[in-house]
């Protein structure tokens, strides 16, 4: 799916959560932890907290829709560094 995201803007639009969607409420309904992240530097620490917590954690990575492709590439790079 990630490869399709890179190639097709129509598919990419469905990967962006509507700006007004409140994912913390959805997480709470199911008893999951939720963190809203707005910077690439927050991803590594948030992943470590999620991994240390028993149960599911929803990490909501907030990106500017007009820069979603660039942000996705940066996020993948940070994830690669985090898990090395």
N, CA, C and O atoms as a GROMACS GRO file, in nm:
protein
  336
    1UNK      N    1   0.081  -0.120   0.000
    1UNK     CA    2   0.000   0.000   0.000
    1UNK      C    3   0.085   0.126   0.000
    1UNK      O    4   0.050   0.225  -0.065
    2UNK      N    5   0.194   0.123   0.072
    2UNK     CA    6   0.279   0.242   0.077
    2UNK      C    7   0.330   0.279  -0.062
    2UNK      O    8   0.340   0.397  -0.095
    3UNK      N    9   0.362   0.179  -0.143
    3UNK     CA   10   0.408   0.206  -0.279
    3UNK      C   11   0.299   0.273  -0.361
    3UNK      O   12   0.327   0.363  -0.440
    4UNK      N   13   0.176   0.229  -0.344
    4UNK     CA   14   0.064   0.292  -0.415
    4UNK      C   15   0.045   0.436  -0.369
    4UNK      O   16   0.012   0.523  -0.450
    5UNK      N   17   0.065   0.461  -0.242
    5UNK     CA   18   0.055   0.596  -0.187
    5UNK      C   19   0.152   0.689  -0.260
    5UNK      O   20   0.118   0.803  -0.293
    6UNK      N   21   0.272   0.639  -0.284
    6UNK     CA   22   0.373   0.719  -0.352
    6UNK      C   23   0.337   0.748  -0.497
    6UNK      O   24   0.371   0.854  -0.549
    7UNK      N   25   0.268   0.655  -0.563
    7UNK     CA   26   0.240   0.667  -0.706
    7UNK      C   27   0.110   0.737  -0.739
    7UNK      O   28   0.100   0.801  -0.844
    8UNK      N   29   0.011   0.728  -0.655
    8UNK     CA   30  -0.124   0.770  -0.692
    8UNK      C   31  -0.182   0.868  -0.591
    8UNK      O   32  -0.209   0.831  -0.477
    9UNK      N   33  -0.202   0.992  -0.635
    9UNK     CA   34  -0.255   1.094  -0.544
    9UNK      C   35  -0.397   1.066  -0.499
    9UNK      O   36  -0.436   1.105  -0.389
   10UNK      N   37  -0.476   0.998  -0.582
   10UNK     CA   38  -0.612   0.964  -0.541
   10UNK      C   39  -0.612   0.869  -0.424
   10UNK      O   40  -0.694   0.882  -0.333
   11UNK      N   41  -0.521   0.773  -0.424
   11UNK     CA   42  -0.510   0.681  -0.312
   11UNK      C   43  -0.454   0.756  -0.191
   11UNK      O   44  -0.500   0.735  -0.078
   12UNK      N   45  -0.357   0.841  -0.212
   12UNK     CA   46  -0.294   0.915  -0.103
   12UNK      C   47  -0.395   0.996  -0.024
   12UNK      O   48  -0.382   1.008   0.098
   13UNK      N   49  -0.495   1.052  -0.090
   13UNK     CA   50  -0.591   1.136  -0.019
   13UNK      C   51  -0.668   1.059   0.089
   13UNK      O   52  -0.713   1.119   0.187
   14UNK      N   53  -0.682   0.929   0.072
   14UNK     CA   54  -0.754   0.851   0.170
   14UNK      C   55  -0.669   0.812   0.290
   14UNK      O   56  -0.721   0.761   0.389
   15UNK      N   57  -0.540   0.835   0.283
   15UNK     CA   58  -0.451   0.805   0.394
   15UNK      C   59  -0.441   0.922   0.490
   15UNK      O   60  -0.387   0.908   0.600
   16UNK      N   61  -0.493   1.036   0.450
   16UNK     CA   62  -0.488   1.154   0.536
   16UNK      C   63  -0.616   1.160   0.618
   16UNK      O   64  -0.726   1.160   0.563
   17UNK      N   65  -0.602   1.165   0.749
   17UNK     CA   66  -0.717   1.175   0.837
   17UNK      C   67  -0.775   1.316   0.825
   17UNK      O   68  -0.699   1.413   0.825
   18UNK      N   69  -0.906   1.330   0.815
   18UNK     CA   70  -0.964   1.464   0.811
   18UNK      C   71  -0.917   1.546   0.931
   18UNK      O   72  -0.910   1.494   1.042
   19UNK      N   73  -0.884   1.673   0.910
   19UNK     CA   74  -0.826   1.755   1.017
   19UNK      C   75  -0.911   1.762   1.143
   19UNK      O   76  -0.858   1.777   1.253
   20UNK      N   77  -1.040   1.751   1.129
   20UNK     CA   78  -1.126   1.762   1.247
   20UNK      C   79  -1.151   1.629   1.316
   20UNK      O   80  -1.217   1.626   1.420
   21UNK      N   81  -1.101   1.521   1.262
   21UNK     CA   82  -1.121   1.391   1.325
   21UNK      C   83  -1.048   1.388   1.459
   21UNK      O   84  -0.931   1.425   1.468
   22UNK      N   85  -1.118   1.346   1.562
   22UNK     CA   86  -1.060   1.341   1.696
   22UNK      C   87  -1.031   1.196   1.732
   22UNK      O   88  -1.116   1.126   1.787
   23UNK      N   89  -0.910   1.152   1.700
   23UNK     CA   90  -0.872   1.012   1.721
   23UNK      C   91  -0.858   0.974   1.868
   23UNK      O   92  -0.868   0.857   1.902
   24UNK      N   93  -0.835   1.072   1.954
   24UNK     CA   94  -0.822   1.040   2.096
   24UNK      C   95  -0.952   0.981   2.151
   24UNK      O   96  -0.949   0.893   2.237
   25UNK      N   97  -1.066   1.029   2.100
   25UNK     CA   98  -1.195   0.974   2.145
   25UNK      C   99  -1.210   0.830   2.099
   25UNK      O  100  -1.257   0.745   2.175
   26UNK      N  101  -1.171   0.802   1.976
   26UNK     CA  102  -1.179   0.665   1.925
   26UNK      C  103  -1.089   0.572   2.006
   26UNK      O  104  -1.129   0.461   2.040
   27UNK      N  105  -0.970   0.618   2.038
   27UNK     CA  106  -0.878   0.537   2.119
   27UNK      C  107  -0.938   0.509   2.257
   27UNK      O  108  -0.933   0.397   2.306
   28UNK      N  109  -0.995   0.612   2.317
   28UNK     CA  110  -1.054   0.597   2.451
   28UNK      C  111  -1.171   0.499   2.450
   28UNK      O  112  -1.189   0.424   2.546
   29UNK      N  113  -1.249   0.498   2.344
   29UNK     CA  114  -1.362   0.405   2.335
   29UNK      C  115  -1.318   0.260   2.348
   29UNK      O  116  -1.392   0.176   2.400
   30UNK      N  117  -1.198   0.232   2.299
   30UNK     CA  118  -1.148   0.095   2.301
   30UNK      C  119  -1.042   0.072   2.410
   30UNK      O  120  -0.981  -0.034   2.417
   31UNK      N  121  -1.022   0.173   2.495
   31UNK     CA  122  -0.926   0.160   2.604
   31UNK      C  123  -0.781   0.164   2.561
   31UNK      O  124  -0.694   0.111   2.630
   32UNK      N  125  -0.754   0.228   2.447
   32UNK     CA  126  -0.617   0.237   2.397
   32UNK      C  127  -0.553   0.371   2.434
   32UNK      O  128  -0.621   0.471   2.454
   33UNK      N  129  -0.422   0.369   2.443
   33UNK     CA  130  -0.346   0.493   2.462
   33UNK      C  131  -0.344   0.568   2.330
   33UNK      O  132  -0.357   0.508   2.223
   34UNK      N  133  -0.329   0.699   2.337
   34UNK     CA  134  -0.327   0.785   2.218
   34UNK      C  135  -0.223   0.893   2.239
   34UNK      O  136  -0.215   0.953   2.346
   35UNK      N  137  -0.144   0.919   2.136
   35UNK     CA  138  -0.051   1.032   2.137
   35UNK      C  139  -0.060   1.104   2.004
   35UNK      O  140  -0.060   1.041   1.898
   36UNK      N  141  -0.068   1.233   2.009
   36UNK     CA  142  -0.069   1.317   1.888
   36UNK      C  143   0.072   1.373   1.872
   36UNK      O  144   0.123   1.440   1.962
   37UNK      N  145   0.134   1.347   1.758
   37UNK     CA  146   0.271   1.390   1.732
   37UNK      C  147   0.271   1.490   1.616
   37UNK      O  148   0.197   1.473   1.519
   38UNK      N  149   0.353   1.592   1.628
   38UNK     CA  150   0.358   1.691   1.520
   38UNK      C  151   0.499   1.716   1.468
   38UNK      O  152   0.519   1.799   1.380
   39UNK      N  153   0.597   1.645   1.522
   39UNK     CA  154   0.735   1.663   1.476
   39UNK      C  155   0.802   1.527   1.461
   39UNK      O  156   0.776   1.435   1.539
   40UNK      N  157   0.886   1.515   1.362
   40UNK     CA  158   0.956   1.388   1.338
   40UNK      C  159   1.038   1.346   1.460
   40UNK      O  160   1.053   1.227   1.486
   41UNK      N  161   1.091   1.444   1.533
   41UNK     CA  162   1.173   1.412   1.650
   41UNK      C  163   1.092   1.345   1.761
   41UNK      O  164   1.150   1.286   1.852
   42UNK      N  165   0.960   1.354   1.756
   42UNK     CA  166   0.875   1.293   1.858
   42UNK      C  167   0.847   1.145   1.832
   42UNK      O  168   0.802   1.074   1.921
   43UNK      N  169   0.874   1.099   1.711
   43UNK     CA  170   0.836   0.963   1.672
   43UNK      C  171   0.912   0.857   1.752
   43UNK      O  172   0.850   0.767   1.810
   44UNK      N  173   1.042   0.867   1.757
   44UNK     CA  174   1.123   0.767   1.828
   44UNK      C  175   1.082   0.753   1.974
   44UNK      O  176   1.054   0.641   2.018
   45UNK      N  177   1.078   0.862   2.051
   45UNK     CA  178   1.037   0.852   2.191
   45UNK      C  179   0.894   0.796   2.206
   45UNK      O  180   0.868   0.718   2.298
   46UNK      N  181   0.804   0.836   2.118
   46UNK     CA  182   0.666   0.787   2.125
   46UNK      C  183   0.660   0.637   2.098
   46UNK      O  184   0.585   0.565   2.163
   47UNK      N  185   0.739   0.589   2.002
   47UNK     CA  186   0.743   0.446   1.974
   47UNK      C  187   0.798   0.368   2.093
   47UNK      O  188   0.749   0.260   2.125
   48UNK      N  189   0.899   0.424   2.159
   48UNK     CA  190   0.955   0.356   2.276
   48UNK      C  191   0.852   0.351   2.390
   48UNK      O  192   0.840   0.249   2.459
   49UNK      N  193   0.778   0.461   2.410
   49UNK     CA  194   0.673   0.460   2.513
   49UNK      C  195   0.564   0.357   2.478
   49UNK      O  196   0.517   0.283   2.565
   50UNK      N  197   0.526   0.353   2.351
   50UNK     CA  198   0.423   0.258   2.307
   50UNK      C  199   0.469   0.115   2.327
   50UNK      O  200   0.392   0.029   2.370
   51UNK      N  201   0.595   0.090   2.295
   51UNK     CA  202   0.648  -0.045   2.308
   51UNK      C  203   0.657  -0.088   2.455
   51UNK      O  204   0.639  -0.206   2.486
   52UNK      N  205   0.682   0.007   2.543
   52UNK     CA  206   0.693  -0.024   2.686
   52UNK      C  207   0.557  -0.045   2.751
   52UNK      O  208   0.547  -0.103   2.859
   53UNK      N  209   0.453   0.003   2.686
   53UNK     CA  210   0.317  -0.007   2.740
   53UNK      C  211   0.250  -0.136   2.693
   53UNK      O  212   0.256  -0.170   2.575
   54UNK      N  213   0.187  -0.206   2.784
   54UNK     CA  214   0.112  -0.326   2.747
   54UNK      C  215  -0.019  -0.283   2.683
   54UNK      O  216  -0.095  -0.207   2.744
   55UNK      N  217  -0.045  -0.329   2.564
   55UNK     CA  218  -0.168  -0.294   2.495
   55UNK      C  219  -0.140  -0.203   2.376
   55UNK      O  220  -0.025  -0.170   2.345
   56UNK      N  221  -0.246  -0.164   2.311
   56UNK     CA  222  -0.235  -0.084   2.188
   56UNK      C  223  -0.215   0.065   2.220
   56UNK      O  224  -0.268   0.118   2.317
   57UNK      N  225  -0.139   0.129   2.134
   57UNK     CA  226  -0.122   0.273   2.138
   57UNK      C  227  -0.142   0.326   1.997
   57UNK      O  228  -0.085   0.274   1.902
   58UNK      N  229  -0.223   0.428   1.985
   58UNK     CA  230  -0.244   0.493   1.856
   58UNK      C  231  -0.155   0.616   1.851
   58UNK      O  232  -0.166   0.706   1.934
   59UNK      N  233  -0.065   0.619   1.753
   59UNK     CA  234   0.022   0.734   1.732
   59UNK      C  235  -0.032   0.810   1.611
   59UNK      O  236  -0.030   0.759   1.499
   60UNK      N  237  -0.077   0.929   1.634
   60UNK     CA  238  -0.136   1.014   1.531
   60UNK      C  239  -0.031   1.114   1.486
   60UNK      O  240  -0.002   1.211   1.556
   61UNK      N  241   0.027   1.090   1.369
   61UNK     CA  242   0.132   1.175   1.315
   61UNK      C  243   0.069   1.285   1.231
   61UNK      O  244   0.018   1.258   1.122
   62UNK      N  245   0.071   1.406   1.279
   62UNK     CA  246   0.007   1.518   1.213
   62UNK      C  247   0.103   1.577   1.110
   62UNK      O  248   0.214   1.620   1.144
   63UNK      N  249   0.059   1.580   0.984
   63UNK     CA  250   0.140   1.638   0.877
   63UNK      C  251   0.054   1.732   0.795
   63UNK      O  252  -0.069   1.718   0.791
   64UNK      N  253   0.117   1.827   0.731
   64UNK     CA  254   0.050   1.918   0.640
   64UNK      C  255   0.010   1.838   0.516
   64UNK      O  256   0.095   1.776   0.452
   65UNK      N  257  -0.117   1.840   0.481
   65UNK     CA  258  -0.166   1.761   0.368
   65UNK      C  259  -0.093   1.793   0.239
   65UNK      O  260  -0.074   1.704   0.156
   66UNK      N  261  -0.052   1.916   0.220
   66UNK     CA  262   0.016   1.953   0.096
   66UNK      C  263   0.158   1.897   0.092
   66UNK      O  264   0.220   1.893  -0.014
   67UNK      N  265   0.209   1.855   0.207
   67UNK     CA  266   0.344   1.799   0.211
   67UNK      C  267   0.344   1.655   0.259
   67UNK      O  268   0.444   1.607   0.313
   68UNK      N  269   0.233   1.585   0.241
   68UNK     CA  270   0.219   1.450   0.294
   68UNK      C  271   0.324   1.354   0.239
   68UNK      O  272   0.379   1.273   0.314
   69UNK      N  273   0.353   1.361   0.110
   69UNK     CA  274   0.452   1.269   0.052
   69UNK      C  275   0.590   1.290   0.112
   69UNK      O  276   0.659   1.195   0.146
   70UNK      N  277   0.629   1.416   0.125
   70UNK     CA  278   0.759   1.446   0.184
   70UNK      C  279   0.762   1.402   0.330
   70UNK      O  280   0.860   1.345   0.377
   71UNK      N  281   0.653   1.429   0.401
   71UNK     CA  282   0.645   1.390   0.541
   71UNK      C  283   0.651   1.238   0.556
   71UNK      O  284   0.717   1.188   0.646
   72UNK      N  285   0.582   1.166   0.469
   72UNK     CA  286   0.584   1.020   0.475
   72UNK      C  287   0.725   0.968   0.458
   72UNK      O  288   0.765   0.875   0.528
   73UNK      N  289   0.801   1.024   0.367
   73UNK     CA  290   0.939   0.982   0.345
   73UNK      C  291   1.024   1.010   0.469
   73UNK      O  292   1.105   0.927   0.509
   74UNK      N  293   1.006   1.127   0.530
   74UNK     CA  294   1.081   1.161   0.651
   74UNK      C  295   1.044   1.069   0.766
   74UNK      O  296   1.130   1.026   0.843
   75UNK      N  297   0.915   1.038   0.779
   75UNK     CA  298   0.870   0.949   0.886
   75UNK      C  299   0.930   0.811   0.868
   75UNK      O  300   0.976   0.750   0.965
   76UNK      N  301   0.931   0.760   0.743
   76UNK     CA  302   0.993   0.629   0.718
   76UNK      C  303   1.141   0.631   0.754
   76UNK      O  304   1.193   0.534   0.808
   77UNK      N  305   1.209   0.741   0.725
   77UNK     CA  306   1.351   0.752   0.757
   77UNK      C  307   1.373   0.748   0.909
   77UNK      O  308   1.463   0.680   0.957
   78UNK      N  309   1.289   0.821   0.983
   78UNK     CA  310   1.301   0.822   1.128
   78UNK      C  311   1.270   0.684   1.185
   78UNK      O  312   1.339   0.637   1.276
   79UNK      N  313   1.168   0.618   1.131
   79UNK     CA  314   1.136   0.484   1.178
   79UNK      C  315   1.252   0.388   1.154
   79UNK      O  316   1.283   0.304   1.238
   80UNK      N  317   1.317   0.401   1.039
   80UNK     CA  318   1.433   0.316   1.009
   80UNK      C  319   1.544   0.338   1.107
   80UNK      O  320   1.610   0.242   1.148
   81UNK      N  321   1.570   0.463   1.146
   81UNK     CA  322   1.674   0.494   1.243
   81UNK      C  323   1.636   0.444   1.381
   81UNK      O  324   1.722   0.396   1.456
   82UNK      N  325   1.509   0.454   1.415
   82UNK     CA  326   1.463   0.415   1.549
   82UNK      C  327   1.479   0.267   1.575
   82UNK      O  328   1.513   0.226   1.686
   83UNK      N  329   1.456   0.184   1.473
   83UNK     CA  330   1.458   0.040   1.492
   83UNK      C  331   1.591  -0.025   1.458
   83UNK      O  332   1.600  -0.148   1.458
   84UNK      N  333   1.693   0.053   1.428
   84UNK     CA  334   1.826  -0.006   1.397
   84UNK      C  335   1.894  -0.051   1.523
   84UNK      O  336   2.006  -0.102   1.517
   0.00000   0.00000   0.00000
